[in-house]
Amino acid sequence: MKQAKEELVEERISPTVRLRRLTRGIRRWRAEAGLRQEDVAAALDWSKPKLSRFENAEKSAGPAEVLALAAVYGVPDAERDQYVALALQARQKGWWQRYGQDVLASNFEEYIGLESEAAEVHEFSGELIPGLLQTERYAAELMRAWIPQSDDVVMKERTDLRAQRQARLHDTNPLAVRTVIHESALRQLIGGPEVMREQLKHLVVSAKLPNVTVQVLPYSAGAIPALGLPFIVLSFPDREDPDVAFAEHLTGSVYMEDPTEVEVYTLNFSALRSKALSQRESITFLNRLAREL
């Protein structure tokens, strides 16, 4: 039993989060040393593009590279050892990486890594039920509508991946989810009345969890911030890891880490929550909508 618990803790380590932390440290070292990339590359007999890839998280610096950089920058031993450990963790595989590329698109893999270690997820959804709150049948209908369509094996594995993500809502230290869902997402008949009725009831059940907040943004709210621009803001338990804003488009996604940009998303989410129905009003709305189907 003890071993199983230790394996679970190990599995929760997100190489994506560790890589971002490692990358910030490497960039900070050079800034504090007042050195140019070409100076550091020359001192280590590296190419400038190699150093650039490490500083931009395009490639994970290994322990040997971290040791070399720390020596050039004169980093204290204790801090150096901390980042060597980060380099080892950043190269570990996350639980989601057991799924193939057909199951987990490369542009979404990074998001899963971040979500797996987030403490809170704030999501504004305009046309779809948030993935963490979708029922299996609702999600399956969405996958069947994708172009190009995936085969049954891939769809089954994607369903399993979603279930793994949703399991965090019921952990002993659960993920906190705050959602604002536009009424249009609730009235879109994905899979027909029966599937949507089940989905709406599932939202009501989910909203009763202490770590989940569901607020409906009704049509009557009129003009609202970020209309037509769904987004997610991820927050992490370690203060060293800054919030990340995330937005998807048809063939990719965008991540924002600049504090000024993330603050814009945070302010917009707060404004959306203020215009949305309260949790209690939202549950009443969802129950009524389910009865109408």
N, C-alpha and C positions, 0 to 999 in steps of 0.2 A: 504493500500500500504506500509506504514511504517513497519507494522508488518511482511509483506511478505519479505521485504528487510532484516529485522533483522533475520528472520528464515533462509534466504539464507546465511548470514554471519555465523550464528551459524553452519549451515550444512557444511561449508567449513573447520571448525576446524577438523584437523586430529588427532584422538587419537593415531595413530601410531607415528606421529612426536612428539607429547607431551610425549608419553611413552619413546621414545628414549632420549628426553631431561631430563626427570625425572631420568631415569636410569643413565645417565652420572653424574648428580648431586649427586646421592646417592653414586656412586663409588668415586667421588671426595671428598665428605665429609669424607669418611673413610680413604682415602689416606692422606688427610691433617691432620687428627687426629692421624695418625700413628698407627692405630689399626688393628688387625687381625680379620678375619671373626669370628673365634671362640670366641674372646673376646667380640665382639659386640653381638653375639648370646647369650652368657652366661649372659650378662648384661640385656638383654631384655627377657630372658627365652624363646628364640626362638631356633629352630634347625638351624644348619649351612646351610642345604639345603634350608631352607625358605629364609634366607638372600641372598643366592646365586641366587635364582630364581628372587628376586627383582633386584639384581645387573646385571643380564644378560637378563633382559626384558622378561623372561619366564613367569612372572606374574607381574601384575601392583600393586605396593604398593598403598594402599588406604591412605586417609588423616590421619587416626589413626596411621598407620605404619610410615608415614613420620614424624608426630609429635614425635613419640617415638625415631626414628633415630636422629632427629634434637636435641633432648634433650641429647642423649648420646654423640653426636659430638660437642655440644656447639655451634650450628649454631645460628647466630643472628636472632632476631624475624622477621625482614623484609624479609630476605632470606627464612626463614622457611615458612612464609606465602605464599611466591611466589610459593614454591614447593608444598604446600598443594593445592593451586589452580591448579597446573599442575596435581596433582594426581586425582583431580575431573574431569578435562578435559580428562585425559587419559582413564578414564572409560566410557566416553560417546561413544555412537555408531556412527560410520561413516555412511554416506549415502549409501555406498556400502554394508553395513552389513544387509540390508533388503533382500538381495539376499541369497538364501539357499546355502548349501555346494555343492550341485550338480551344481550350476551355477558358483560359485566362489571357485576354489580350494584353500585350506588353504595356499599353498605355494605362491599363487598369491595375496592373500588378503592383505598381508603386502605391496606389491608393489603398489596396488591401493591406499592404505592409504597414502603412500609417494608421489605418483604422484598427488594426490588430493590437496596437499599443496605446491608442487614444483613450483618454479618460472621459471625454465628452464629444458628442457629435451634434452640431447644430445644422439642420438641413431645411432649406426652403425648396419645396417641390411644386412645380406648376401644373404638370400634366400627368405625372405618374405617382403612384404610392411609393414612398421611399423603400429602397431594397431591404433594409433591415426590418421592415414591417410588412413585407409582402407575404401572402400565402403561397403555398407551392403551386396551386392551380393558376393563380393570377400570374405568377412569374413564368410558368410554362407557356401560357398564352402569349406573353410578351416575346418569349424566345422563339416561338413558332412564327411570329410575325417578322422576325429579323430578316434582312436581306444582306448577304446570301444566307440561306437557312442552314443550320448545322444538323448533323445526323443525330440519331437518338442517343448514342453513347455520349457524345459531347454534351447534349442537353441534360442527360442524367447527371453527369459530373458537375455541370454548372449549378444544377439544383442542389447537389451535395455541398458545393462551395458556399452557396447562399445560406444553407442550413448551418454550416460551420460558423459563418459570420454572425448569424442570429443567435447562436448559442451564448454569445457574450452577454446578451441581455439578461441571462439567467445565472451567470457566474456568481460566486460568493462575493466578488468585488466587481459588480456588473458595470457595463458600459452605460453611461448616461446619454440618453437620446432626447433631443428637443427638436420637434418638427413643426413646421408651418406648412400645411397642405392646402393648395388652392381648391376651391369647389369644383373647378373644371376636371381635376384629377379624379374626384369622387364620382362624378357623373359620366365619365368616359366608360362605356360598357365593354370593358376588357373581358372577353370570354362569355359575355351575355349576363342576364340578370342573376342567375344562380351563383356564378363565380364572383360577381361583384357583391352580392349580398353576403357571401361568406367572407369576402375581403373586408367589408365595412364592419362586420361583427368582430373580426379579428383586430381591427384597429381599436374598437371599444375595449376589448380584453387587454390589449397591449397598453392602452392609455391608463389602465388601472394599476400597472406596475409602478412601484415607487420611483424607478429610474427612467421612466418614459413619460414625455409630455407630448400630447397631440393637440394642435390647435388648427381649426379650420378657418381659412380665409374665404369668406363668402363673396359671391358676386357683388353683393350690396356694398362692399368695401370700396368699390370704384377704382380710381387710379391709385396704385400702390407702388412702393419702391420695388425696384428689380423685377417689374412685370415682364414675364417672358424670359427671365434669366435665372433659372434655378442654380443653386450653389450649396456648398457644404463648407463648414468651418470646423476643423479638427483641433481639439485642445488636448494636451498631454499632461500626465501626472508630474513629470519632472520639469521644473521651471526653466531648466537649461534648454528645453526643447520648445521653440516658439510655436504659436498657432500657425496652422496652414489652411489656406482657403483653396477650394477645389471646384472646378467647373468642367463639365463635359461638352463635347460637340460630337458630330456624327462619326468622325474618324480619329478622334483623339481626345486629349484633355489638357487642362492648364492648371498648374500649381502656383500659388502665390505665397511667398514667405516674407516679402518686404513688409515690415510692421505698418507702414503707412497704408499699403494696399489692403492688408488683412483687416485693419481698423475700419476701412470703408465697408467691407463685408459684414463685420460685426455690428456696425451701426445700422446697416440696412436690415439685418436680422432682427435687431431690437425693435426697429420701426415696424416691421412686418408683424411681430408678436403683439405690438400694441394695437394694430388694426384688426387682428384676428379675434375670433371668438375665444372666450376663456376655455379652460379644459372642461369644465362642467357643461358649458353651453355647446362645446364641440361634441361631447359624447351624446348629448340630446339630439344634436343635428345628425350625427351618424346613425343613431338608432332610428330616427324618423326616415332618413333616406333609405335605410335598409328595408323598412316596412313598405315603402313605396314601390320597391322593385318586384 
